[in-house]
Amino acid sequence: MLKQDTTLMPDFTHNETLISELLIAMHEIADLNALAALAEWDQNTDLPEGAGEVRGDQMATLQGVMHERWTSAHLGHLLEQLDKSSIQTSLTDADKGLIREARRQYDQATKLPRTLVEEVARTQAGSFEAWRRARSNNDFASFAPWLGRTISLQREIADRLGFTETRYDALLDQYEPGMTASKIDQLFAPVREVTKSLLQRIENSGHVVDDSCLQGNFDSQKQVELSKAILRGMGYEFSHGGIAVSPHPFTTSFGSPFDVRLTVHPDLHFIQSSVMAAIHEGGHALYEQGSAPTLVRTPLAGGASMGAHESQSRLWENNLGRSFAFWRGQYKLVQDAFPEQFANVDVETFTLALNKVQPSLIRIEADEVTYNLHIIIRYELERAMVNGDVAVESLPGLWNAKYREYLGIEPESDSNGILQDIHWSSGFGYFPTYTLGNLYGAQIFHKLHEVFPDLDARLGTGETSFILRWLEENMYAYGVIYLPEDLIRRVTGEAPNPAHFVRYLTNKFEKVYGL
Amino acid sequence: MLKQDTTLMPDFTHNETLISELLIAMHEIADLNALAALAEWDQNTDLPEGAGEVRGDQMATLQGVMHERWTSAHLGHLLEQLDKSSIQTSLTDADKGLIREARRQYDQATKLPRTLVEEVARTQAGSFEAWRRARSNNDFASFAPWLGRTISLQREIADRLGFTETRYDALLDQYEPGMTASKIDQLFAPVREVTKSLLQRIENSGHVVDDSCLQGNFDSQKQVELSKAILRGMGYEFSHGGIAVSPHPFTTSFGSPFDVRLTVHPDLHFIQSSVMAAIHEGGHALYEQGSAPTLVRTPLAGGASMGAHESQSRLWENNLGRSFAFWRGQYKLVQDAFPEQFANVDVETFTLALNKVQPSLIRIEADEVTYNLHIIIRYELERAMVNGDVAVESLPGLWNAKYREYLGIEPESDSNGILQDIHWSSGFGYFPTYTLGNLYGAQIFHKLHEVFPDLDARLGTGETSFILRWLEENMYAYGVIYLPEDLIRRVTGEAPNPAHFVRYLTNKFEKVYGL
């Protein structure tokens, strides 16, 4: 949470009637939203196996109440008055952000008729089940009709939400406001080309990184304790959060910045999973805990977009958390937690092991170099689907061809190929935000080096609070006040620019692999 | 959950439009209620210390939405139509119970104006803080004005809710529908007199039960594991529940019978606390898990009243769980969990220790004999307060005099006296349900012995499922369908009758103390 003088925090104009009324409406929705997040957290951590159906009903009821609030005539009327009002010129940035976010979500809720929303929910549920069975049976054909239905529903959603250039923009805008497919094409092109050639050079070098020190037997409870120690070191505040275990690690908020929790999932034989997940989720959590307290109970508390959020998980996980400097300061925590395994492993060997590059078929196991190729393949395919450029039956072939072309490997089955991710059971437009996060993260990392020329040396002493403090004051405190592109410009002084990521990746892995 | 044939379950008339509409309204409220319970559970188990205020806002918002639903014109209209409708005669017991409960809660919600409800909430919050400080400073005078305010608010609530005989009836009815102060007076009188004389005989005997085997050092995690083993033995279903640790043990439901959870609070030096709390909370939980699945998402899932609920926690904790027969079947669990402490303690010594009688000042530490005297003192005082028969300043003196008269001991400070319980920070009418629970429980225990003449022998083999099965089929499955008095009559064949408790208590403790 913001440590600075509260008078410097972004805030709303509290003596303006229309803003106060909007805040009352937003507080109510934010509270209900926090309770929905709590129910989901419980679903992933504690829900008894026999309670799935009744919890589903409870969630649907709560979503119904929230939808009622988001589409209420009262809110519509308020937003109309605000549009016309002469107070516009005297508003703070927080006021403007609040109106923009309220308008955006009101429009999304009112533009999509209830029948469509229900049809989407039903299709998602059916598609999710079909996907689970199809993946387990390696049977794409049984999933194909569901994917076809999802494509046509997503096209209808895009048409109803509206767009200027291409349908895909409308879907993307839900997760990354202001971003468009044509901007993404420009941002991703150099990443794709440089990564492909870097990967080629790594493979040609014949050099293989040894990560055997990360493998062995690691007690589950001790891994959780290690995760806590690492998070404490990063500045995560347990007085405003908590940690649990769930099948897939995630971060959630029940009222940022005051209650932000995360989960880890210890792998008993590979320590890297829980360590890097703790740092990754820690990045998300620090961003949420850094929102100015003035923004609490509004849609402006939290991260500016999915891409902005991922920029922080990736900045902490990769740019910082896979650097030699970071581990020079933190490695003692690992050695203390698992002395038997790491007493005789030096910090260079440990850090190098975290940076092993190995093209693989599975996105969620991918290293820092190959990860974006997995994303770009998905982005290219979903754009084609939304454009209507591709028949569903031909997708597995296209998928495999792209893996061969970009990563030099090909799935032996659709279960390890096009059926591996859950995302296409629900819709399109989300995947690109992962790579956007990597680009934003590298750009902010570059800025941090400008601001702190001695960054590596200070990290090496175990100190990270100067970084958190700077990020809180220059980025986290502002929550969702600015659109992501504007936020990146404010934080780094320039528009999103892939050159920083490309340079960072090349320099780093030329060193790691002695190219 | 009910194991019997589903065609035998109580159910609603699903092809009747008015009933279906009422069910839709009730489902929504039940879902929101379950989420409120989840938020409270989280507050008691996991909430970070810095998130109290934001959680308070979220709870208030959710309560507001529920109040909006309970007072909606739609619901009022529906209930009016149902009152007039000719379908009345063809309704099932479940339909009638649903209409009765909906009407009761609609009336309570609409009869109390929002300003009064908010004033009560504010006074409760202030009173709770004042009570906490007063107890810690042994300063009744600082709490007195808050108690005075609570008395006048409770009188106003009673006047608005309405009553026939006495104001106290209106307050009591919120927790024990249909119960009145004059019925309570009749039920409690023999309990008070017999208990006082039994206690006198125990003290005169000079016999002291040795409970030193329950004291020692007991690992916290092992106590939780033992609680789980005991609950599993009782028939608690973990696939529809879960266990956590909290400062005070409690049971809650997020959609009975499908999600019923409980907490324990291990005392590191006194094993009795967590063992008996597990059985007590287990009794509450079995009752909730036993509701017919047909009642899910309605106000009829769960326990018929606070007294009916307490009857099950007490039946399992005291009538069964403090009996020699029960422990002959279950003691191995304790010995297996703590071999060092119990390998050389026989089951008779262990069970006898659980039955030590010792008049004490603190209600929540009271034994089975003295417990009801604590309750009766509180009931007598709160009746006087609601009647306006007593000045607030004179209450500590009255309290101490009653303790001297009933229990033969006197508090050396108000902190251990009138200030010990939190309840009077919020209102009146709840305390008597504890003793009602003991009376109902003993009456049902008597019935169980009639149905199963070999009950003790079967218990001694470790078998309890025949008891649970009978309770499910004859009581639990019916949830809130019947008023508590009618339910007790259906289960036991007679109206609530204190003779069963009086006889049970006398016979048992004459044996324990060799009188």
Contacts between the chains, C-beta under 8 A, distances in Angstrom:
chain1	res1	chain2	res2	distance
A	27	B	57	7.2
A	27	B	61	7.3
A	28	B	61	5.3
A	28	B	64	7.7
A	31	B	57	5.9
A	31	B	58	4.3
A	31	B	60	8.0
A	31	B	61	3.8
A	31	B	62	7.1
A	32	B	61	6.6
A	32	B	62	7.2
A	32	B	65	7.4
A	34	B	54	7.6
A	34	B	58	5.3
A	35	B	35	5.4
A	35	B	38	7.9
A	35	B	39	6.1
A	35	B	58	5.8
A	35	B	62	6.2
A	38	B	35	7.9
A	38	B	38	6.5
A	38	B	39	6.2
A	38	B	42	6.2
A	39	B	35	6.1
A	39	B	38	6.2
A	42	B	38	6.2
A	42	B	42	7.6
A	46	B	242	5.6
A	46	B	244	8.0
A	47	B	259	7.3
A	48	B	238	6.6
A	48	B	239	5.6
A	48	B	240	5.4
A	48	B	241	5.6
A	48	B	242	5.7
A	48	B	258	7.8
A	48	B	259	6.0
A	48	B	261	8.0
A	49	B	239	5.2
A	50	B	237	7.4
A	50	B	239	4.3
A	50	B	240	4.5
A	50	B	258	5.8
A	50	B	259	7.7
A	51	B	240	6.3
A	51	B	254	7.2
A	51	B	255	6.6
A	51	B	258	4.7
A	51	B	259	3.8
A	53	B	258	7.3
A	54	B	34	7.6
A	54	B	254	7.7
A	54	B	255	3.8
A	54	B	258	4.5
A	54	B	259	6.2
A	54	B	296	6.1
A	54	B	297	6.9
A	55	B	254	7.5
A	55	B	255	7.2
A	55	B	259	7.1
A	57	B	27	7.2
A	57	B	31	5.9
A	57	B	255	7.8
A	57	B	297	6.2
A	58	B	31	4.3
A	58	B	34	5.3
A	58	B	35	5.8
A	58	B	254	7.5
A	58	B	255	6.7
A	60	B	31	8.0
A	61	B	27	7.3
A	61	B	28	5.3
A	61	B	31	3.7
A	61	B	32	6.6
A	62	B	31	7.0
A	62	B	32	7.2
A	62	B	35	6.2
A	64	B	28	7.7
A	65	B	32	7.5
A	65	B	65	6.0
A	237	B	50	7.4
A	238	B	48	6.7
A	239	B	48	5.6
A	239	B	49	5.2
A	239	B	50	4.3
A	240	B	48	5.4
A	240	B	50	4.4
A	240	B	51	6.3
A	241	B	48	5.6
A	242	B	46	5.6
A	242	B	48	5.6
A	244	B	46	8.0
A	254	B	51	7.2
A	254	B	54	7.6
A	254	B	55	7.5
A	254	B	58	7.5
A	255	B	51	6.6
A	255	B	54	3.8
A	255	B	55	7.2
A	255	B	57	7.8
A	255	B	58	6.7
A	258	B	48	7.9
A	258	B	50	5.8
A	258	B	51	4.7
A	258	B	53	7.3
A	258	B	54	4.5
A	259	B	47	7.3
A	259	B	48	6.0
A	259	B	50	7.7
A	259	B	51	3.8
A	259	B	54	6.2
A	259	B	55	7.1
A	261	B	48	7.9
A	296	B	54	6.2
A	297	B	54	7.0
A	297	B	57	6.2
